[in-house]
């Protein structure tokens, strides 16, 4: 090869190396820029997430906290957090957290709602005397008692279980060994609020349906749900006084009987909470005169039907003809001073099953029947199923635990 040809080859290789070198220098520069950009964006995002977590913790510790953070120096950047009241009536809160690092800004929005007692499949302040959780008993959702958990043999708890007191064994810890499939925590203090029932009065008078039991002849209200309609009267005999279209008559979903008694049955379409106040029997008690169920069963189909029964004194299954062969109940039941039970549980005939879809929240656990050697002697057997929707949703204005829970997180 001549000298001129070799020179041309060398010049060609030099040009190629110059182009390649320039390309690799560019790649290296872009990699550095990309890393710096990623580092900046990631830090801004982490600052925003940290702000949301910090604010959520403040709200959990103090539900009235709305101070937020303004231009706070944090992790080499800036943090801004606002806590807004979305709905004062429902006490909804939204945390808007903004993280700034360098030229990058990141935002996180978190919505919090009051924690409701309806999330429990079972809750009690007192477990009563001599009423044990036994081998055949199964609780499918969250469980809590403010007293000792009374365990005989091997009851099963499939949701998170907790108690303020200890586990009290019927015989001993080896023989009585409850199954806690969702975990168990001892020493949890979660008292009932003192105004769980009376807090329903105001929304019933403003946007709901209000019955004044203090008026002569109107202390007992007989209610029958027929889908979107409610039929009512004040005497056991005779026709119903009126038929109310509930989406209009109780637009916010609250129906309240003030200082009276409720006799309840029917099929519900929509979401409602029935409250009943009163301190002298039978006032403050809700009697279930027959099945009270949803139009759409949440166990078999998509359902927006939801019911809360909130009573001052008791919720009792009436001893009558319709309830002689089982009763179907779709509701989360909350009893402020007493509990959920069966009228004349120890003397009524064997009455089949209580088929409950929902939950029971009560001050004092009550009996629904008597048993001997696993055989029912009077009253009902229990077939309780948890309504899983109550983990994240609740009937309108259902009593709250006083704390908050995160219902949405958007980044």
Secondary structure as the mmCIF struct_conf table of DSSP 4:
data_model
#
loop_
_struct_conf.conf_type_id
_struct_conf.id
_struct_conf.beg_label_comp_id
_struct_conf.beg_label_asym_id
_struct_conf.beg_label_seq_id
_struct_conf.end_label_comp_id
_struct_conf.end_label_asym_id
_struct_conf.end_label_seq_id
HELX_RH_AL_P HELX_RH_AL_P1 UNK A 3 UNK A 61
TURN_TY1_P TURN_TY1_P1 UNK A 63 UNK A 64
STRN STRN1 UNK A 69 UNK A 74
TURN_TY1_P TURN_TY1_P2 UNK A 75 UNK A 76
STRN STRN2 UNK A 77 UNK A 87
TURN_TY1_P TURN_TY1_P3 UNK A 88 UNK A 91
STRN STRN3 UNK A 92 UNK A 101
TURN_TY1_P TURN_TY1_P4 UNK A 102 UNK A 103
STRN STRN4 UNK A 104 UNK A 116
HELX_RH_3T_P HELX_RH_3T_P1 UNK A 117 UNK A 119
STRN STRN5 UNK A 120 UNK A 126
BEND BEND1 UNK A 129 UNK A 130
STRN STRN6 UNK A 133 UNK A 133
TURN_TY1_P TURN_TY1_P5 UNK A 135 UNK A 136
STRN STRN7 UNK A 138 UNK A 139
BEND BEND2 UNK A 141 UNK A 141
STRN STRN8 UNK A 142 UNK A 145
BEND BEND3 UNK A 146 UNK A 147
STRN STRN9 UNK A 149 UNK A 151
BEND BEND4 UNK A 153 UNK A 153
STRN STRN10 UNK A 156 UNK A 157
BEND BEND5 UNK A 159 UNK A 159
STRN STRN11 UNK A 161 UNK A 163
BEND BEND6 UNK A 164 UNK A 165
STRN STRN12 UNK A 167 UNK A 169
BEND BEND7 UNK A 170 UNK A 171
TURN_TY1_P TURN_TY1_P6 UNK A 173 UNK A 175
STRN STRN13 UNK A 179 UNK A 180
TURN_TY1_P TURN_TY1_P7 UNK A 181 UNK A 182
STRN STRN14 UNK A 184 UNK A 186
BEND BEND8 UNK A 187 UNK A 187
HELX_LH_PP_P HELX_LH_PP_P1 UNK A 191 UNK A 193
TURN_TY1_P TURN_TY1_P8 UNK A 194 UNK A 199
HELX_RH_AL_P HELX_RH_AL_P2 UNK A 200 UNK A 205
TURN_TY1_P TURN_TY1_P9 UNK A 206 UNK A 207
BEND BEND9 UNK A 208 UNK A 208
STRN STRN15 UNK A 209 UNK A 212
TURN_TY1_P TURN_TY1_P10 UNK A 213 UNK A 214
BEND BEND10 UNK A 215 UNK A 215
TURN_TY1_P TURN_TY1_P11 UNK A 216 UNK A 217
BEND BEND11 UNK A 219 UNK A 219
STRN STRN16 UNK A 220 UNK A 227
TURN_TY1_P TURN_TY1_P12 UNK A 228 UNK A 228
STRN STRN17 UNK A 229 UNK A 233
BEND BEND12 UNK A 234 UNK A 238
BEND BEND13 UNK A 241 UNK A 241
STRN STRN18 UNK A 242 UNK A 245
HELX_RH_AL_P HELX_RH_AL_P3 UNK A 246 UNK A 249
TURN_TY1_P TURN_TY1_P13 UNK A 250 UNK A 252
BEND BEND14 UNK A 253 UNK A 253
STRN STRN19 UNK A 254 UNK A 258
TURN_TY1_P TURN_TY1_P14 UNK A 259 UNK A 259
BEND BEND15 UNK A 260 UNK A 260
STRN STRN20 UNK A 261 UNK A 268
BEND BEND16 UNK A 270 UNK A 270
STRN STRN21 UNK A 271 UNK A 276
BEND BEND17 UNK A 279 UNK A 280
TURN_TY1_P TURN_TY1_P15 UNK A 281 UNK A 284
STRN STRN22 UNK A 285 UNK A 294
BEND BEND18 UNK A 295 UNK A 296
TURN_TY1_P TURN_TY1_P16 UNK A 298 UNK A 300
BEND BEND19 UNK A 301 UNK A 301
STRN STRN23 UNK A 306 UNK A 311
BEND BEND20 UNK A 312 UNK A 313
STRN STRN24 UNK A 314 UNK A 317
BEND BEND21 UNK A 320 UNK A 321
HELX_RH_3T_P HELX_RH_3T_P2 UNK A 322 UNK A 324
BEND BEND22 UNK A 325 UNK A 325
STRN STRN25 UNK A 327 UNK A 335
BEND BEND23 UNK A 336 UNK A 338
STRN STRN26 UNK A 340 UNK A 342
TURN_TY1_P TURN_TY1_P17 UNK A 343 UNK A 347
BEND BEND24 UNK A 348 UNK A 348
HELX_LH_PP_P HELX_LH_PP_P2 UNK A 349 UNK A 349
STRN STRN27 UNK A 350 UNK A 364
BEND BEND25 UNK A 368 UNK A 368
STRN STRN28 UNK A 369 UNK A 372
TURN_TY1_P TURN_TY1_P18 UNK A 373 UNK A 374
STRN STRN29 UNK A 375 UNK A 386
HELX_RH_3T_P HELX_RH_3T_P3 UNK A 388 UNK A 391
TURN_TY1_P TURN_TY1_P19 UNK A 392 UNK A 392
BEND BEND26 UNK A 395 UNK A 395
TURN_TY1_P TURN_TY1_P20 UNK A 396 UNK A 397
STRN STRN30 UNK A 400 UNK A 410
#
